[in-house]
Every structure is written in C-alpha cells, then in structure tokens.
Amino acid sequence: MKRGPTTFSLVLALLVAALVLALTLGGFLSTRAGLRALGDSYGRLVVATATSVDALASRDDPAARATLARLQQSGIRITTEPPPPSLRRVVPVVEEVGHVAGELLGDPSRVVVVQRPEAQIWVRSERLPGHWIVMQAVSFRRQVIRSMLLVMLFAGLVAAAVAALAARLLTRPLERLAAHASALLGGQSIQQHLRGSPREVRDLADALGAAGEELRQSARERELMLAGISHDLRTPLARLRLALELGDANDPGRRDAMVNDLDELDKALAQCLAYVRDGSDEAVRAVDVPTLLGQLMALRNAPDDWHYEGHDDAVLHARPSLLRRALGNLMDNAEHYGAAPFRVRLQRAENELSISVEDHGPGVPDDLLARLGRPFLRGNAARTGACGTGLGLSIVKRAAEISGGRLQLANRSGGGFSATLVLPLAVRERSSA
C-alpha cells in the first residue's frame, strides 16, 4: 500500500509555496518600481545628452568638433541614416527610458528605441533636419539576471529554513500525541507531554481520552453483560435440567413451572438484547403520548391499580419502539419493587415533556439512589429492572440520552418512588404549544 505524505512534508511544502509566492510578488512589485525610477533618471540623462550634442553639431568650430569626436568614442554619434528595425524585443528598461525621453522632449516621435542586438536610443535632431543622434544604451540585462538569480536563491534558502522551522513547530505536538496515543486511550494522562502545544492539539487529546473512556466503558459493560447472562441463565437452566431428569414434564404443575422458567429466560435475553440494540437506528416519528400510556396501562396485569394524570393531547417526535420499551420498563420496575396504587403523570412545559411513573412502595435508600441506572446494578433495594437483569433503568436512561433528554429518579416526600423521563419536544411541537 502506498504511503501518503507526512504532515511535516505537507506543512513544509505549503509554507515554502506561500513564502515563494510572497517573494515573487514582492520581487515583481519592486522590479516595477525600480523600472520606473531607472526610466525617469536615464530618460532625463538622454534628453540632456541629445540636447547638448544637437547644440554642438550646429556649431562649426574646432572645439565643437573635438568634443563631438570624444563623444563618438564613447558611443554617441550623429548620422543621416534612418533608425533600423529592431531584431528582437526591446529591453523593458530601455523602452521605459525612451518613453520618458520622448515625453520630456515634448514629441515622442523624435525618440526611437532599437534592439540590434545591443539597445540603441535614436533621437531626431531639432537643429539639423534629417540627422539623428544615436546613443548606445547601457545593458543591465546580464547584471539584472545574475542579481535576480542570487536574490531568488538566497530568498529560497531563507524560505526553506523558515518553513522547516515552522513545520517542525507545528507538527511536533502531533508527533508527541501520536507517540502517547496508546497511553491516552488506556486512561493515562499525557498533559505533561503536551505542554506548550496548541489548543487544538490539547482539544484533540481530550477528545481521544473521552473516546478511550467510552471504549473502556463499553468493554466493561460487555464483560458485565456476559457475567450477568451467565449468572441469570444458570439457575433456571439448572431447574429445567433437574425437572427433565425427574420426569416432571408429565406433571401439569411442574410443566407450568418449566414454562415460567423459559419465560424468565426469554425476558432476561430480551432485556440484554434491548440494551445492546439501543434503538438509535429507529426512525423518529410523531407519537401520541397519552394514547401510548393508555395502551401500556391497559396491558398491565392489574390495570385498575394504574391511574393517569395530565394532558390528553401531547404529541412527541421520538422513536416509538424505544419510547414504548422505556415506559414499559418504568412500569415493570414500579410493580416489581413498589406498591399500588400507581400513577402516571404527564406534564408539558414550554420545550419539554415529563412522564413520571410513581408508586407507593418503600422507596430507595439514599446511598443507592445515585447509583441507579448503572448497567447490571441488582438487588431489591436498588429497584433494578424486571427479571433481575439489572438493565431496566439502564435501558430507560440510554433511551433518554439518545432522545436528548434525561432520567430523574427520586423518593417521594409522602412515601414511594418516582421515575421521571424528561424528553425535549420537537421544534414544530414547541411552536404549536
């Protein structure tokens, strides 16, 4: 499998590209400014030279001729030939010089720039018709190219060094985090190794630590589930085996006991499967909560012990099967550990819907109240779910969290116990409320 680039190489390449782009743009802008400055300076010099040569050429004396001869030796001459065509593109600097000189002379047509192969500036004489003053332009091409290459090489080395340092500073915290990822997922703190790291890296470390804690919690729950299933199935299976060995299947009373054991096994497995399949993949639909509560109370073994109090028109957007299972577990818990009469209270706030299941039993000791809702917490005083699996309230709590709500458990002041499922209303239901 082909390995992808490292973060260091990506950051380094990005920084180098940014620095090279900035240096190129800066060089271009400085070149433009320098071109204008050179054009203005040499343009004035060309005008002064052409004016002086034109004045000397109009005089007929030995001093003027001697001066013109010395100027001719330096590359400045007067000719009657017209300017020849250029053999290649004119150097931008010389072209700018000719443009400035033409503007200063007041007639741009008097100045012609020629490139053959060296640059020449031709200025038409004002005093001698048909004569041209020819000046050899100083070529800066080689020097400019050489200096530009040196500047680019130096700037590239500086950019590479700065980019390498910046990339190392940016990627070093990630390397530290990768080196201690196993310890972080194992529950150890690595904050001492991330001192001076950016906030995003520390946030990533916190997120990985939270994810590791969830994984460890899931692993513990799976271990508890296996242990719980093994414990809960062993007793009824032993009774069934003993009954089969004794031939109790022919006795109607003993056969009913065997059927009850099978029902107990089925309920225990159903609770475990319901806890594993949390119902988060179920589609959200509109649920008429009072109607659902009425159906659940009518299906109880003693429906006359149940009483409803609250609104008659409350629609909640939730997962129907998950909500039905959670409310059924609360009712099972009340009947298993509480005492009649039972009451279901439905209260509707501005943005929440509260469903309370209350009983008149002995309640829960204070030291166990804060622990209720943990998976596989068992014992009569702990009021766990039906069939002794310890998953009843855990399923309700998970259902509340999946729906964005919460489960509130408390002892009633007048005696008994109250379990309240608080769920958020949908946005359209809030507006209609």
N, C-alpha and C positions, 0 to 999 in steps of 0.2 A: 504494500500500500504506500502510495506516495505521501511523504510527509509534507505538511504545509509550512509556510514560513513562520518563524517565531515572532512573538510580539516585539522583541527588541529590533529585529530587522525591519518590521513594518513601521515602527515608530521612527527608526533611523532614516528609512527611505522617505517617509513623509516630511520629516524635519529638513532633510537635505534638499528635497524638492522645493519646500517653502523658502528656504534660505537662498537657493539658486535663483528662484523666481524673483525674490525681492532684490537680490544683487543685480540681476539682469535688468529689471525695471529701473533700478537706481542708476545703473550704467547708461541705459538708454536716455534717461532724462538728463543726466549730467553731460552726455555727449551732445544732446540737442542744445543745451545751454552753452557749452563750450564752442559749438559750431557758430552760434550767433555772435559770441564775443570775438572769435577769430575773424569772422566775416566783417564785423564792424571795424576792427583795428586795421586789418590788412587792406580793407576797402579804402579807408582814408589814406593809407600809405600809397596805394596805387594811384589815387586821384592826385596826390601831391607830386608823385614822380612823373606822371603823364603831363601835368601842367608845367612842370619845370623843363622837361625835355622839349615840349612843344615851344616854350619860350626861347630856349637855347637854339632850336632849329630854325627859328625865324630870324635869328641874328647872323650876320655874315662877318665874323671877326675871328682871329686866331684863338682867342681864349674860349669862345663858344665851341669852336671845332675841337679843341683839345679836350674840353670837358665831355663832349659827345663821344669822342674816341675812348676816353676812360670808361664811360657808361656802357659802351658797346662791349668792352672787355668783361664787364660784369653781367652781360646777358640782356642789356636794354639797347634796342636799335630802332631805326626808322626805315620803313620800306614803303614802296608804292604798290606792292603786291596785295591783293585782297586776302582776307583770312581764309585759310584752307579748311576743309571739313574735318571734323573730329573722327579719329579712327576707332575710338571706344568711348564709353560713357565717362563724362567729366567727373572728377573727384568732387564730392559734395562741398568740401571746404572751399575749393577754388571757385566753384559755381556760386557759393554764397558771397565770396569776395567780389566777383564780377557783378553780382546783383546790387550789392551795396555801392560799388563804384559808379554804376550807371545811375543810381538814384542820386548820388552826390553830384554828379556832373549835370544832372537835370535832363539827360537824354539817354535812356537805357540802350537805345540802338547804337550808340557810339562805342559800346563795350561788347566784345565778343570773346568768349572763353573757348579755347580749343585744347583737345587732348590728343597729342600725336608724337610719340607716346607720352612725353612729358607735358605737363599742363602749361599753357601759354595764355596770357591775357593781352588781347589786341584792343587798343584804344584809338579811335579815329581822331586825327589831328584837327584842331579847330582853326589854326592859323595857316596850315598848308593843306589845301584841298587835295584829295587823292592820296594822302600819306597816312600811314598807320604806325603807331608806336607799339612795339612788341616787347613784352616783358615776360621773362621766364619765371613761372610761379614756383615757389619753393615747395617741394614734395615732402609731405609729412606722412605719406601712406605707410612706408615701412616702419617708421618710428611709432606711428599710431597702432599698427597691428601688433608690433612687438610689445609695446607697453600694455595694450589691451590683453594680450595673452598672459603677460606676467600678472596683471591685476586679477584676471579670472582665475589663474592657478592659485594665487595667494588667497583669494576670496574663497575658492573651493576648498582649500585645505582648512581654512578657518571655519567654514560652514560645516565641514565633515567633523571637525573636532568638537564644535559646539553641539552638533546634532547627536554625536555619540555620547557626550556627557549628559545631554538632556534625556536621551533614550534610556541610558542606564539609570538615571534618577527616577524615571517613570516606571520602568519595568522591574527594578529591584524589589519593591514591595510585593509585586505579584509573584516573583520568584520565592520570596520568603513565605508567602501564603501557600504556594504550591508545595513547598518543602514540608510545611507543617499541617497540610490538609488532613492527613490521616489522624494526627493527634486532635485536630479540631473536631472532626467527625466522631472521634472517640469520647468527646466530652471534656477534653482538657482545654485550658485557657492558653491562648498564644498571644495575648495582648502585649506581653513584654517583647515579643519578637516583631511587633508591628509599630513600635514607637517611631514617630516621625513619618509614618505613612500617610498618604492622602485619606481624606474622609471616605471616599468611595471604596477604597480597599478595606477599611475598617468596617464599613457597612456590609461589604461582601462577606467578610469574615463572620460578622454577626448572623447574616442570613444562612451561611453554611453551618454555623453552630446550631441555629434553630432547626435547620433541616436534619442535622445529625441527631438532635434530641428527638425529633418526631420519628426518625427511623428506629432509634433505640426504644422509644415508647411502643411503636408498633411491634417490634420484636418481643418486648416483654409481654404485650397483650397476646401475641400468638402463643408464647410459652404458657401463659396463664390459661388460655383457651384450651390448649391441648391437655394441660393438667386438669382443668375443670371438667372437660368432656370425659376424660378417663375416670375421674372420681365419680361423676354423676351417673355414668353408664354402668359402672361396676356393680352397684347394689341391685338395680332392677334386673340386670342380666343374670346376676347370681340367683335371684329369686326365681326367674324364669327357668334357669337350668335345673334348679332343685325341684321345681314343680314338674318339669318334664320327666326327670328321673323318678319321681314318686308317682307318676301317672295321674297327676291332678287334672289333666285335660278333660277327663270324663266327668269330673265333678263340676256342676254349673257354677257353684260359688267360687271354687278355685279358678275356674276358667275366667270368670269376671275379674278376679284379681290379676290374672295374667294379662288380660286386656288392658286393665288400668296401668300395669307396668309398661306395656307397649305404648299407651298414650303418653305416659310420663317421658319415655324415651323420645317419642316423636316431638313433644313440646320442647324438651331440652335441646334437641338438634335444631328445631325451628328457631329458637331464640339465638343459638350460636350463629346460624346462617343469616338471620336478620341483622345481627351485629356486624358480621363480615360484609354482607351486602348492605351498605349503609343507605341505599336508595337515592344517592346523589345523582344517578343517571336517569332518574324518572323525570318525565316531563312535568312542568308546572302548569296547573290548570286551576280554574275557579272552583272553589269548594264552598258549599253552603254549610257552614259550621254547625248551626243549630240542628239542621237535619241530620248531619253525621253524628252528633252527640245523641240525638234521639234514637237513631238506629243502634248505636253501641249500648245504650242503656236498656233498650228493649231485648237485646240478646243476652243480658246477664241472667244468671241462674235465679236470682230473686230481684226482678226489675222493680218490684214495689218498694224496695229499700233505697232506690235511687230517686233523687229529686233534681229538677233543673231550675236554674235561676239566672236570668239575664236576657239579652236581646234575642229577638226572633228573626232578625234579618241581618246577618253578618256574613259577608262573602269574603273569603280569604284566598289569595292566589298562592297555592302551595302544591306539594307533591301529595296526591290523595292517599296512596298506599302507605307512604311514610307517616303521614299525619294520623291515619287510622291506627297504625301499629303503635305509635307513641301514646295516643289517648287510651288505647286498649290496655297497654302495659300499666298506665297510671291507675286505671280502674281495677286491674288484676291485683296490683300492689295494695290498693286500699282494701279490697275484700280479703286478701290473704293475711294482712297484718293489722288491719283496722277493725272497726266495728260499725254496724249500722246505727242510725241512718247515714247514707252517703249523699253528698250533694256535689253537683257540677255547676260551677258559677262561670258565666261568660260576661266579661267586661270589655268595653270598647273605648279606647282613648283616641286621641287625635291621630296618631300614627302607629298604634299598637293594638293588638288583640290579645287579651289574657284569658286563658282557660284554666280554671282551678278545679282540682278534684280533692274534696275534703272528706274526712271520716271522723269518727268519734272514738278512736282507739286510744291506746296508751301513749302514742307519740314515739319520739326517738330520743335517746339520751344525747345530751349536748356534745359529748366527746365523739359521737358517731355522726352527728348531723353534718359536719363539714366534710366528711369523707364520703357521703352518699353520692352516687353517680359514678364512682370509680368502677371499672370493669371487674367482675367476679368478686365483689365485696359481698360476703354472705353472712348469715346469722339472723335470727329472728329480730334482734334488736336493730339490725341495720336496715330492715324493711327492703330487702332486695326483691328482684322480680319474681315472677311465677316460676314454679318447679325448681327453685333453689339454684338456678344457674348463676345468679348474681349479675345478670345482664339487663334486667328490666329497665332500671333507671338509667343505665349506661346508654341503652338504645334511645331513650327519650332525650337524654342530654345531647347525644350526637345528632338526632333529628332536629333539635332546636338550633344547634350551631350551624348545620347545613342550611337551614332556612333563614339564617341571620338573626335568630332570636336567642333566648336563654331559658334555663330551667331554674326556678326558685323553689327551695324546699324549706319548710318552717313548721314548728309546732304551733298549734292554735292556742290562743290565750284561754279559751274555755275548755280545753282538752281536745285531743285529737291531733291529726296531722293534715297538712295542706301541701300539695304539689301543684305549682302554677307554671304553665307553659306560656311564655310570652313570645309572640311572633309579630314581626313587622307587617303592616298592611301594604299592599301594592300601591303604586303611585296613583293609578286611576281610582282605587278604592278610597284613598285618602281624600282625593278631591271630591268624591261623591259623599264622603262623610260630613 
